[in-house]
């Protein structure tokens, strides 16, 4: 594992965003795993999901409690085999773990951007990723892989640079977010806005972040990542203790185990994520519409030379199998090489992060066919 950072673009040659605004320089935090071949033809780029980051695998020190968010999938002999591939993962534009975003210092004001950060899109994120790949001297990627928001980035990459990748692997994702998904994001953002400590995004100098609003946003979102069966299987209606007394405390509604779990998820999230970044990234997700941007889904995917692996999960109601099948149907009508698999899992949308064994088998087989 190698954690790195690089400045791309500049004030003189900025990135022109989809909105028309300009941004530069842009710092990008990224990690690499494995060794780049002399021909530079074995690179796989990972596009992380909404609240992910560049730290996809490994530990920074022996004292670290947790490894990277996809650690079981990346490494020697694993799904993304680092004995074969040079794996890259970068924090997205607008993120808060090393890549330029609302927490970064604006060169114009000397203060953190906050809500003065320009509006960003998934198109912009991919342009930054592509600039990083070019910086590394890689002309064509062996594969680009991502789930959820990461899968949206994979689709945008295919449309934006049709010949820049050999394989596209899209997990639990779609060409646009459903109205229901937008609705949940809207409620999450409203929770952040309503927090008294939000202060229109200018909370960095006060020592008090909008922790309650951000925690609530995470709790709402986390429900969409689960499935009814996974909640019932893990928690059911179990109470925290054996007491049969009814309880109602305004600040401590954790009588049921599912309540305690959601509060824990919210608390942990506040410790590692920025509220303004959450606002920007969920908005980018809401506005992503591959068909609208390119004049139709068939047009968006028409020019690519990539092979596709599309995978969905039976209990994922945030990104449904029907949405994946729409992608598959469009690719087939365009005469593209596409493999599709609807994977059985009780874990809902989170399955691509949890069901590593079946994902490893699927991806390994797909990539091995390409090597023949």
ZIUR-V513853 format. One record per residue. RES is the residue in three letters. SS is DSSP state (h for helix, s for strand, l for the rest). PHI is phi in degrees with one decimal (NA if undefined). D_LAST is the distance of its C-alpha to the last C-alpha in Angstrom with 2 decimals. Layout:
BEGIN
RES_SS_PHI_D_LAST / RES_SS_PHI_D_LAST
END
This chain:
BEGIN
UNK_l_NA_28.27 / UNK_s_-129.8_29.94 / UNK_s_-92.7_32.33 / UNK_s_-139.4_33.26 / UNK_s_-146.9_35.21 / UNK_s_-144.4_35.40 / UNK_s_-95.8_37.70 / UNK_s_-116.6_36.18 / UNK_l_60.9_38.24 / UNK_l_-165.0_41.97 / UNK_l_-64.4_45.42 / UNK_l_-79.7_45.43 / UNK_l_-128.7_41.91 / UNK_l_-79.1_41.37 / UNK_s_-78.8_38.75 / UNK_s_-88.2_40.19 / UNK_l_-73.4_39.60 / UNK_l_-60.1_39.18 / UNK_l_-74.8_42.85 / UNK_l_98.8_43.90 / UNK_l_-73.3_44.98 / UNK_s_-115.9_43.85 / UNK_s_-142.5_42.63 / UNK_l_178.6_42.24 / UNK_l_-73.4_41.65 / UNK_s_-120.1_39.01 / UNK_s_-83.7_38.17 / UNK_s_-125.7_34.72 / UNK_s_-93.6_34.03 / UNK_s_-149.0_30.48 / UNK_s_-128.4_28.67 / UNK_s_-129.0_25.55 / UNK_s_-137.9_23.63 / UNK_l_87.4_21.43 / UNK_l_-124.4_21.10 / UNK_l_-74.0_20.08 / UNK_l_-68.4_18.00 / UNK_l_-55.9_19.99 / UNK_l_-83.0_17.93 / UNK_l_56.2_18.51 / UNK_l_-117.2_15.05 / UNK_l_-118.9_14.41 / UNK_s_-88.5_17.33 / UNK_s_-119.3_17.62 / UNK_s_-104.0_21.03 / UNK_s_-98.7_22.87 / UNK_s_-99.9_25.65 / UNK_l_-80.2_28.27 / UNK_l_-81.9_30.56 / UNK_l_-49.4_34.27 / UNK_l_-108.8_35.79 / UNK_l_-80.9_32.89 / UNK_l_-158.3_32.69 / UNK_l_-73.3_30.66 / UNK_l_-83.4_31.10 / UNK_l_-86.7_28.00 / UNK_l_-152.7_27.73 / UNK_l_79.1_29.83 / UNK_l_-125.0_33.59 / UNK_l_-74.4_35.80 / UNK_l_-152.1_38.13 / UNK_l_-65.7_38.85 / UNK_l_-80.8_41.54 / UNK_l_-62.1_39.24 / UNK_l_-75.0_39.47 / UNK_l_-116.1_36.26 / UNK_l_-88.3_32.84 / UNK_l_-58.1_30.87 / UNK_l_-66.9_30.43 / UNK_l_-125.5_26.71 / UNK_h_-57.9_26.96 / UNK_h_-70.9_25.50 / UNK_h_-103.6_22.25 / UNK_s_-123.6_21.82 / UNK_s_146.8_21.69 / UNK_l_-57.3_20.20 / UNK_l_75.5_18.14 / UNK_l_-93.2_19.00 / UNK_l_-53.5_17.37 / UNK_s_-103.1_17.07 / UNK_s_-76.0_16.43 / UNK_l_-76.5_18.58 / UNK_l_-82.6_17.33 / UNK_l_-109.4_14.11 / UNK_l_-115.6_15.59 / UNK_s_-100.7_18.90 / UNK_s_-101.2_20.46 / UNK_s_-122.5_23.43 / UNK_s_-138.4_26.06 / UNK_s_-124.9_29.25 / UNK_l_-67.4_32.44 / UNK_l_-72.7_33.04 / UNK_l_-57.2_35.83 / UNK_l_92.9_38.90 / UNK_l_-75.4_37.92 / UNK_l_-136.4_40.25 / UNK_l_-126.8_38.32 / UNK_l_116.3_38.27 / UNK_l_-96.9_37.17 / UNK_l_-52.5_40.00 / UNK_l_-163.6_41.60 / UNK_l_-58.5_45.05 / UNK_l_-81.1_45.79 / UNK_l_-75.1_45.30 / UNK_s_-84.0_48.32 / UNK_l_-73.2_49.05 / UNK_l_-66.3_49.86 / UNK_l_-83.8_52.56 / UNK_l_-111.8_54.50 / UNK_l_74.4_53.61 / UNK_l_-119.3_53.15 / UNK_s_-63.1_50.25 / UNK_l_-59.5_48.98 / UNK_h_57.3_49.46 / UNK_h_-80.5_49.65 / UNK_h_-84.3_50.12 / UNK_l_-63.8_46.39 / UNK_l_-67.6_45.11 / UNK_l_-62.7_43.41 / UNK_l_-123.2_39.62 / UNK_l_-125.8_36.81 / UNK_h_-64.9_33.13 / UNK_h_-56.3_32.74 / UNK_h_-65.8_34.58 / UNK_h_-58.3_32.50 / UNK_h_-67.6_29.26 / UNK_h_-60.9_30.99 / UNK_h_-68.5_31.88 / UNK_h_-58.8_28.37 / UNK_h_-64.3_27.09 / UNK_h_-64.7_29.92 / UNK_h_-64.9_28.87 / UNK_h_-60.1_25.29 / UNK_h_-63.3_26.91 / UNK_h_-59.4_29.32 / UNK_l_-81.1_26.52 / UNK_l_79.2_25.36 / UNK_l_-99.9_22.03 / UNK_l_-89.8_21.43 / UNK_l_-140.2_18.31 / UNK_s_-87.1_17.15 / UNK_l_-66.3_13.67 / UNK_s_-165.0_15.41 / UNK_s_-124.7_18.97 / UNK_s_-132.7_20.05 / UNK_s_-170.0_23.53 / UNK_s_-117.3_25.86 / UNK_l_62.0_29.22 / UNK_h_-57.7_30.57 / UNK_h_-63.8_27.30 / UNK_h_-66.5_25.51 / UNK_h_-61.0_28.12 / UNK_h_-63.8_27.26 / UNK_h_-60.6_23.57 / UNK_h_-63.6_24.82 / UNK_h_-65.3_27.31 / UNK_h_-61.1_24.76 / UNK_h_-59.8_22.70 / UNK_h_-73.6_25.99 / UNK_h_-75.3_27.45 / UNK_l_-137.4_24.63 / UNK_l_-57.1_22.30 / UNK_l_-109.6_19.98 / UNK_l_-90.4_20.21 / UNK_s_-143.9_17.29 / UNK_l_-86.3_13.66 / UNK_s_-136.3_13.91 / UNK_s_-122.6_17.24 / UNK_s_-117.3_18.06 / UNK_s_-114.2_21.62 / UNK_s_-116.0_23.43 / UNK_l_46.7_26.94 / UNK_l_-145.3_27.86 / UNK_l_-164.8_29.03 / UNK_l_-79.2_29.98 / UNK_s_-163.1_33.52 / UNK_l_-80.3_35.57 / UNK_l_-70.3_37.79 / UNK_h_-59.9_41.57 / UNK_h_-65.1_41.85 / UNK_h_-63.3_39.55 / UNK_h_-61.4_41.66 / UNK_h_-61.5_44.76 / UNK_h_-64.8_43.73 / UNK_h_-62.6_42.90 / UNK_h_-61.2_46.31 / UNK_h_-64.9_48.16 / UNK_h_-62.1_46.39 / UNK_h_-64.4_47.40 / UNK_h_-62.0_50.92 / UNK_h_-62.1_51.21 / UNK_h_-68.3_50.54 / UNK_h_-57.8_53.00 / UNK_h_-77.4_55.64 / UNK_l_-69.6_55.57 / UNK_l_-56.8_58.76 / UNK_l_-84.1_56.91 / UNK_l_-68.7_54.47 / UNK_h_50.7_57.12 / UNK_h_55.4_55.14 / UNK_h_83.9_52.32 / UNK_l_-100.9_54.72 / UNK_l_-108.8_54.60 / UNK_l_-68.6_53.12 / UNK_l_-98.0_56.50 / UNK_l_-95.8_58.31 / UNK_l_80.4_56.60 / UNK_l_-123.8_56.12 / UNK_l_-90.2_52.85 / UNK_l_-74.9_52.61 / UNK_h_-66.7_51.30 / UNK_h_-70.3_52.65 / UNK_h_-66.0_51.24 / UNK_h_-68.4_47.80 / UNK_h_-62.5_47.77 / UNK_h_-65.8_48.75 / UNK_h_-59.1_46.03 / UNK_h_-66.1_43.48 / UNK_h_-61.4_45.04 / UNK_h_-62.0_44.85 / UNK_h_-63.6_41.21 / UNK_h_-63.6_40.27 / UNK_h_-60.4_41.70 / UNK_h_-72.3_39.21 / UNK_h_-82.7_36.30 / UNK_l_-95.2_37.53 / UNK_l_-126.4_37.99 / UNK_h_-58.9_41.14 / UNK_h_-66.1_39.64 / UNK_h_-69.1_38.49 / UNK_h_-66.6_41.97 / UNK_h_-64.4_43.73 / UNK_h_-64.9_41.59 / UNK_h_-87.6_42.16 / UNK_l_-121.5_45.65 / UNK_l_55.5_47.33 / UNK_l_-108.7_50.97 / UNK_l_-65.8_51.44 / UNK_s_-87.2_54.11 / UNK_l_-65.5_53.91 / UNK_l_-136.7_56.70 / UNK_l_-88.5_58.74 / UNK_l_-66.0_61.51 / UNK_l_-103.7_62.59 / UNK_l_-87.3_64.41 / UNK_l_-71.7_63.48 / UNK_l_-140.4_62.80 / UNK_l_-149.7_62.56 / UNK_l_-122.5_62.37 / UNK_l_-55.0_61.57 / UNK_l_-96.8_59.54 / UNK_l_-142.7_57.99 / UNK_l_-88.4_56.52 / UNK_l_-131.9_54.33 / UNK_l_-71.1_55.93 / UNK_s_-91.8_52.79 / UNK_h_-62.9_49.64 / UNK_h_-65.1_47.56 / UNK_h_-63.5_50.09 / UNK_h_-60.4_49.77 / UNK_h_-62.4_45.96 / UNK_h_-66.8_46.04 / UNK_h_-62.0_48.72 / UNK_h_-62.6_46.65 / UNK_h_-61.2_43.60 / UNK_h_-63.9_45.91 / UNK_h_-62.7_47.54 / UNK_h_-62.6_44.32 / UNK_h_-64.8_42.99 / UNK_h_-60.5_46.15 / UNK_h_-71.1_45.71 / UNK_h_-125.9_42.40 / UNK_l_-130.6_42.36 / UNK_l_-102.1_44.54 / UNK_h_-63.7_46.27 / UNK_h_-63.9_46.06 / UNK_h_-60.3_42.30 / UNK_h_-60.7_42.06 / UNK_h_-61.7_44.10 / UNK_h_-67.4_41.99 / UNK_h_-72.5_38.57 / UNK_h_-68.3_39.66 / UNK_h_-64.9_41.17 / UNK_h_-61.2_37.97 / UNK_h_-64.7_36.20 / UNK_h_-59.8_38.99 / UNK_h_-81.9_38.92 / UNK_l_-64.7_35.18 / UNK_s_-150.4_34.80 / UNK_h_-61.0_31.76 / UNK_h_-65.4_33.17 / UNK_h_-65.1_36.59 / UNK_h_-69.6_35.41 / UNK_h_-109.4_33.32 / UNK_l_77.7_35.46 / UNK_l_124.6_33.39 / UNK_h_-67.0_30.13 / UNK_h_-62.1_28.59 / UNK_h_-64.8_29.72 / UNK_h_-61.5_28.33 / UNK_h_-104.7_24.78 / UNK_l_-67.9_25.02 / UNK_l_-89.0_23.75 / UNK_l_-67.7_20.68 / UNK_l_-105.5_17.23 / UNK_l_-74.5_15.66 / UNK_s_-86.3_13.66 / UNK_s_-118.3_16.07 / UNK_s_-122.6_16.53 / UNK_s_-112.6_20.26 / UNK_s_-129.0_21.93 / UNK_s_-126.7_25.65 / UNK_s_-127.9_28.01 / UNK_l_-59.3_30.64 / UNK_l_-105.0_33.58 / UNK_l_-83.6_32.84 / UNK_l_-102.6_35.77 / UNK_l_-84.5_35.40 / UNK_l_-124.5_32.08 / UNK_l_-81.9_31.94 / UNK_h_-63.2_29.25 / UNK_h_-61.4_31.09 / UNK_h_-68.6_30.33 / UNK_h_-65.7_26.60 / UNK_h_-63.9_26.77 / UNK_h_-62.3_28.55 / UNK_h_-62.4_25.65 / UNK_h_-61.3_23.21 / UNK_h_-60.7_25.68 / UNK_h_-64.9_26.06 / UNK_h_-64.4_22.37 / UNK_h_-63.6_22.11 / UNK_h_-65.1_25.26 / UNK_l_-89.4_23.77 / UNK_l_73.6_20.79 / UNK_l_-90.6_18.28 / UNK_l_-81.5_15.04 / UNK_s_-139.6_16.50 / UNK_s_-114.2_16.22 / UNK_s_-129.6_19.59 / UNK_s_-143.3_20.97 / UNK_s_-96.4_24.64 / UNK_s_-89.9_24.95 / UNK_l_-76.9_28.12 / UNK_l_-163.8_30.12 / UNK_l_-86.4_33.84 / UNK_l_-93.3_33.48 / UNK_h_65.0_33.54 / UNK_h_-63.9_32.15 / UNK_h_-71.8_31.81 / UNK_h_-59.0_29.21 / UNK_h_-68.2_26.24 / UNK_h_-96.0_28.14 / UNK_h_-111.6_29.22 / UNK_l_-88.5_26.71 / UNK_h_-73.0_24.21 / UNK_h_-61.7_22.86 / UNK_h_-70.1_21.75 / UNK_h_-66.7_20.41 / UNK_h_-59.2_18.39 / UNK_h_-60.4_16.82 / UNK_h_-66.4_16.13 / UNK_h_-69.0_14.71 / UNK_h_-60.5_12.63 / UNK_h_-64.5_10.98 / UNK_h_-63.5_10.63 / UNK_h_-72.2_9.14 / UNK_h_-65.3_6.64 / UNK_h_-60.8_5.41 / UNK_h_-66.0_5.56 / UNK_h_-78.1_3.82 / UNK_l_-70.1_0.00
END
